[in-house]
Amino acid sequence: MSSKAPRCGLTFRMKTVRVAVVGAGVIGFSTAVRIAEALPICSVTLLAEKFSPDTTSDVAAGIVLAQEFPDIPLERQRRWFKDGFDHFFAIAHSEDAPEAGIMMCSGCQIFREAPANMKPYWSDIVIGYRPMTDRELKRFPNHKFGQAFTTLKCECSSYLPWLEKRFRKAGGRVEQRRVNSLQELSNDFDIIVNCTGLGSKTLVGDDQVQPIRGQVLKMDAPWLKHFIRDVDGMTYIYPGIHSVTIGGTRQVEDMRLHVDEGDSRSILERCSRLEPSLRKAKVLYQSVGLRPGRRSPRVERELVQMGGRQVPVVHNYGHGGWGVSFSWGTSMDALELVRQCLQEIPLQAKL
Amino acid sequence: MRVAVIGAGVIGLSTAQSIYEQFHSTVSPLTIEVYADQFTPLTTSDGAAGFWQPYLYDKGNVRETKWNKETFDYLLSSLSSPECVKMGVFLQSGYNLCTEPAPDPSFKDAVLGFRQLTERELQMFPGYCFGWFNTALMVEVIHPQGLLMLHQLLFNQNLKTGADVIINCSGLRSGELQPDPDLKPGRGQIVKVDAPWLKHWIITHDFKEGVYNTPYIIPGYRLVTVGGTFQVGNWSEQNNSTDHKKIWDAACQLEPSLKHARIVEDWSGLRPVRGKIRLERETIKSGAAPVEVIHNYGHGGYGLTIHRGCAQEAARLFGQVVEQKGKGPKARL
């Protein structure tokens, strides 16, 4: 709460605006931090059933890469990606890097056939982007083209606790609670921010959201220093701080959270073909996550009738396999939408 | 034919291997013995970061540039098999940083994806205005078993009489076998730290300070090697706390995240520095019979980088000796 005493003798007391952010994955915490840090008039509470290390974000390798979403203007996606890249880049070059789980990583994306677009929109945002040389491609006899560049990796098992620390420092509160309907929040909160990922399918009835199952293996292979991604999206090797994540699978509408041995064998085989030394690596453990698939992320606001009033709801969900990469950028848009909601809440003037 | 290899660092062992590979089926019997006062993990080679990179410029020494490239290609070819893990060979990219614009280095065609640094990359390293990015190789001896196998293959305890050929790979100590005023120690001290979030090597160059006297950070298999010092004429193998502080402060400025790295240990070693590598034959007339010697020493701070090229050249010289002595396949007719 803040009060001002202007010369005319009127006192305006600004009522604290209570904001609920639902979801504790990378989208939830990024959005909560943005709001708590930028809008001191807001008292922000993050509510979620699951926290790190049990969120979908924790399974993700967190390599910062981009793809084109069909329904979002290119300029907006570019801004999302650039915001995120600059944010992670700054942390990577600070003392915070190891605690936040952020590291720089060089590597390549390889294509069986040369792509139509040789210069994708993100090529000047990542660092040192260039086509791979013939000598470099010799290692991949089944692939005809490759892009080499340096990007970042964000490990959510470290990054989410780091964000939570930042959130609490900005005055945010955290509550462990399963939210079954937005209605149940309307009494205690003025603005609701929905970052529930796959949960939005039931929470807000969005049929566009579908689970896309992904399985990964964490390998002990510290000699691997480069990422390799086959753009078919299914085969990738991402060296991390303490292990190398290899994957993966993309099984739509598959909700199984347990490890599938057939998938394990397939992943090991496909990745070992790209990187033979993996055959000598020990498997540390395996994980499964359900990507919150959607044609494009939903980042927009609406007014929802709850009880006797219209409650502003800001949505930020549906990032599929691109949550980490677009977390900081989309949370900026969500912050703007919250700002717009604030402008529509009447000030209470006390004479 | 009896061959005595003196020195069990990377030069001694790789030369023994090259000779074995090329001649064991044509020269029979072929006994190769490795003599040394230190074996792994106590050799000079063991302290090396294991990073393949020659000095920036070869000053016209095109033979050495060729041997460097041969070594790179040899190591690169090992990557296609899982055996590369046992050999300790892997790829790693990184940054060569200069305080002023400089001509392209001698190794630009040997490494992969060589290019100049972009503006954004240079902004990562305040104080450096120019540099290059490329992918190079690391050779880190992770499993001493690999080299031990070589010992067992070659070591023969029963050499009572003299050898036919002596391969002198004694590095810095060669001066004790035969005076060489051109051979000097280039002392280096390093700090090994645990910083697994680092995936690029960073080598800085200041042409006023001289090679490897400014910071470098080289992530390895599990630990990161931080340096650098290159003190010509300093024979001390003791760690020095002043050197430690200088190295550590400079490296933390270059890479702020190092402040949170756990320091594991310091190590000091003496690079066998020479104007150029001595790789040649010498026939020493002493006593009854002349002794054939092949010298292969003086590789400074690029022994790992050049080892295979030199070993193959030494094997070629060995072939000449074999021919001369009539011990080759022709002699059997």
Chai-1 contact restraints between the chains, C-beta under 6 A:
chainA,res_idxA,chainB,res_idxB,connection_type,confidence,min_distance_angstrom,max_distance_angstrom,comment,restraint_id
A,H93,B,M124,contact,1.0,0.0,6.0,A-B,restraint_1
A,E95,B,P256,contact,1.0,0.0,6.0,A-B,restraint_2
A,E95,B,K259,contact,1.0,0.0,6.0,A-B,restraint_3
A,A97,B,S257,contact,1.0,0.0,6.0,A-B,restraint_4
A,P98,B,W197,contact,1.0,0.0,6.0,A-B,restraint_5
A,P98,B,S257,contact,1.0,0.0,6.0,A-B,restraint_6
A,P98,B,H260,contact,1.0,0.0,6.0,A-B,restraint_7
A,M103,B,W197,contact,1.0,0.0,6.0,A-B,restraint_8
A,C105,B,K199,contact,1.0,0.0,6.0,A-B,restraint_9
A,S106,B,S93,contact,1.0,0.0,6.0,A-B,restraint_10
A,I127,B,R120,contact,1.0,0.0,6.0,A-B,restraint_11
A,G128,B,T118,contact,1.0,0.0,6.0,A-B,restraint_12
A,G128,B,F133,contact,1.0,0.0,6.0,A-B,restraint_13
A,T133,B,G113,contact,1.0,0.0,6.0,A-B,restraint_14
A,R135,B,L112,contact,1.0,0.0,6.0,A-B,restraint_15
A,E136,B,L112,contact,1.0,0.0,6.0,A-B,restraint_16
A,E136,B,G113,contact,1.0,0.0,6.0,A-B,restraint_17
A,A148,B,G113,contact,1.0,0.0,6.0,A-B,restraint_18
A,P222,B,Y221,contact,1.0,0.0,6.0,A-B,restraint_19
A,P222,B,R222,contact,1.0,0.0,6.0,A-B,restraint_20
A,W223,B,F90,contact,1.0,0.0,6.0,A-B,restraint_21
A,W223,B,Y221,contact,1.0,0.0,6.0,A-B,restraint_22
A,K225,B,Q92,contact,1.0,0.0,6.0,A-B,restraint_23
A,K225,B,K199,contact,1.0,0.0,6.0,A-B,restraint_24
A,I241,B,P196,contact,1.0,0.0,6.0,A-B,restraint_25
A,I241,B,W197,contact,1.0,0.0,6.0,A-B,restraint_26
A,P276,B,S81,contact,1.0,0.0,6.0,A-B,restraint_27
A,P276,B,P82,contact,1.0,0.0,6.0,A-B,restraint_28
A,S277,B,P82,contact,1.0,0.0,6.0,A-B,restraint_29
A,S277,B,C84,contact,1.0,0.0,6.0,A-B,restraint_30
A,S277,B,V85,contact,1.0,0.0,6.0,A-B,restraint_31
A,R279,B,P82,contact,1.0,0.0,6.0,A-B,restraint_32
A,K280,B,P82,contact,1.0,0.0,6.0,A-B,restraint_33
A,K280,B,V85,contact,1.0,0.0,6.0,A-B,restraint_34
